[in-house]
Amino acid sequence: MSAAPPQLQLSNVYTAYDKADVLTDVSLSVDVGRITCILGSNGSGKSTLIRSILGLTRPRNGSVVFGGRDITHLPTHLINKIGVACIPEGRKVFPKLTVEENLRIGAYRERDGGVIAKRLEHVYAIFPRLRERIRQLGGTMSGGEQAMLSIGRGLMSAPKLLLIDEPSLGLSPLFVQETFNVIKRINDSGITVLLVEQNVHQTLAISHYGYVLMQGRVVASGTMASLRDNEEVKKAYFG
């Protein structure tokens, strides 16, 4: 029996701003039902990689395929419609909307009130604190609570693939641990995750496979055990 095709596959992707390439010949795949991580320092091209997948900055060469469909030139809203959701860096909640209003925005395409109610219950089961604060304004919540809200909003679209960009950024160590535990639980529920992070210890602890980006190129890839032993990773992260 043949292995299932990847949920997401990038092949020889070059992405540039003006004439300067930021991503150079990037190829990677994200297997169905797994957590795949992208490790890299600031300026390595991680954000451009996410923008390339979402159609926000189109590759000048190469292809992005999701679920067997070439989405390289697909508009961003259609990429979301077919099952790709993103938890952005810095959380980006709507500060003057309530918790519930923020969550409902994540299901903006869904017209069935019953479906939306079930999705809300699913999010509240993962994040009981959000249920307690459904009328609280997003901008008045702590960083950790906004992280919950941002992830919950992403789940409201019932994604097949969840892109999570720097979830530990600006969080206390306690909330970092809690956030990574939640990401693991989301993956255990059947959602494929592409996790883009600098926090190598926490990321390696929950991921199945990973890639290391450096100056816009993939310089290493492999299982978590092989990445821990990789000289490029050791040099970049462990000294």
N, C-alpha and C positions, 0 to 999 in steps of 0.2 A: 504494500500500500504506500503510495507516494506521500511525501510530506505536504502539509497545507502550504499554499503560497503565502508570502508575507502580507501582513495587513498594509504595510507602507514600504515602498521601495524608492530610493533615490539612486539614479544612475548617472555618473559623470556630470554632476551638476556644477556649473559655473554661474555665480551670481555677482553682479557688479553694481556699484553706484557710480554714475557717470562712466568713466572708462577704467576705473580701478577695480579689479576683481577682489572680492572679499572671500568668496568660496571658490576653491580651485579643485576641480575634478573630484567632488565629494560623492562617494557611493556608500550607501548603507541600507539596511533593511530592518524592519520592526516586525517581529513575529506575532501572530495572533495570540492574544491571551497572556502576553508576557510584559514585563517592565524592561524596556530598553533605555539605557541612559546615554546622554551626551555630556562628557566632562570637558571642561576647558576654562581657562582663565578669562578675565576681561579682555576683549579685543580678539578673541580666538575665532569669532564668527558664529557663535551660538545663536544670537538673536537674528542674524541674517538667515541662518538655517531655518528657523521657525517661520520667518517672513516668506521664505521661498516655498515652504510647504503649504502655507495658508494663502498663497497667491497675492500677498501684499507687496512683495518685491519679486518680480518674475525672473527665473533663471534666464540667462542669455544663451545657455546651452545645457543639454542634458534633459532628463525627464524625472517627474515625480508621479508615481503610480500608487493609487489607494484602492484597495479591494479589487485589483485587476484593471482598474480604470485609470487612464492617463488624465491627471488633473493639472498638468503643468500650466495650462493656459485657461483654466476654469476660474471664474470670478469667486472671490472669497465667500460670498454668501451662499453660493452653490456648494462649495467645499464643506461648509458647515452643514448644509442641508443633507448631504450624503453621509454625514456621521463623524466629522472631525470637529472637536471642540478644543479651545485653548484657555488655560488658566494663565493670564499674563503676569509678567514680572511686576512686582509692586502691587499686585492684587487688583487695583483699579475698580474698586466698588463705587457705586453712585452715592456720594455722601449725603445728598438731600432726599434720598428715597429710603423707605423702611427696609428692613430685612426681607419681608415677604415680597415687596415690590422689586427689590434687587433680584430675588430668586425667580420671580415670574418673568422677568426680562430674558432669562436664560431659556425660557420655553416660548419665546415670542412667535414661533412658527406654528405652535400647536393650538388648535381651535377648540379641542374637546376639553371642557372643564373637568370632566372626570379623570382624564389622563393627567392633566396638570395637578389635580389634587393628589393623585397617587404618587406623582414624582415629588411633590412637596413632602409627603409623608416619608418617602424614601430618604430624602435629604435630612429631614428632622430626626429620623432614626439614626443616621450617621452622626449628626451634630445636634444632640439634644439642647445645647445652649442656644442654638438659633431658634428653636421652638419657643424658648422662654422669652425671646427678645424680638418677636415678629414685628412689633410696632416701633422698635428702636431705629433711629436713623443710622445708616451705614457709616457716616462720617464721625459718629460719636463712639464707635466701637474701638477696642484695642487692636493692635496689629495682629495678634493671634486670632481674634474673633473675625477680623476682616479676611484673614486667610481662609477660615472656615466658610465664610460667606462667598468668597470668590470661587472656591472649589465646588461648593453647593450649586452656585449659579451655572457652572460648567456642566454639572451632572443633569441639570434640568432639561438639557436638549437630548438626553438619552444617547450619548455619543458611543460610537464603536471604538474610536481612538481619542484619547485625552492627551493633549500636549500640555505639559506643566513646566512653566518657565521660572526657574530660580525660586522655588517655594520657600526656601529657608531665609531669603533675603530680609534682613531687618527684624527677624524674630528672636525672642529669647530662647536659650537652649531648651527650656521645657517645652515651648511651643514647637520648636524645630522637631524634637522627638515625636511629639503628638502628631504633627503634620505628616511625617514620614510613615507613622503607623497607619494613618488614614489612607495614604496613597496605597499602601500594601493591601488594606482591606478593600479598597475600590478595585484593585486589580484582582483580588481573590473572588470578587463578585462577577468577574468575566470581562471587564473592560481592559482593553489593551492600553498601555501607557508608554508615552515617550517623555522621559524625564530629563530636563536640561538643568544642570546644576554645577556649582563649584564645590559644594560640601561633599567631598569625596568619601569620607568615612560613612556617613549616613546613606549615601547613594549606593555605594558598593554593598551595603548590608541588605538592601531590598531588591536590587535589580538582578535580572537574569543574564543580560548581555549588555555590553557597552562599547562606546567609541570615544576616542580622545581626539578633540580638535585642537590644532595649534596653527595659528596664522592662516586659518581658512582651509587647512588640509586635515584629513584623517591620518594621524600618525600612529595610531594603535587601535586595535579592536580585539574583543574576545570575551570569554566568560569572566565573572568577577574574580575568580581565583587567578586566572592568567593576567588580568589587569593589575592585580595587587603585586604580582611578581615582575611586571613589565618595567624595564629600566626607564623609559620615557615617563611613565606615571610616577615612579619613585622619585625621579629627579624633579618633576613638576610639583608634586604634592607632599612628598614625605622627606625631602631634603637629602 
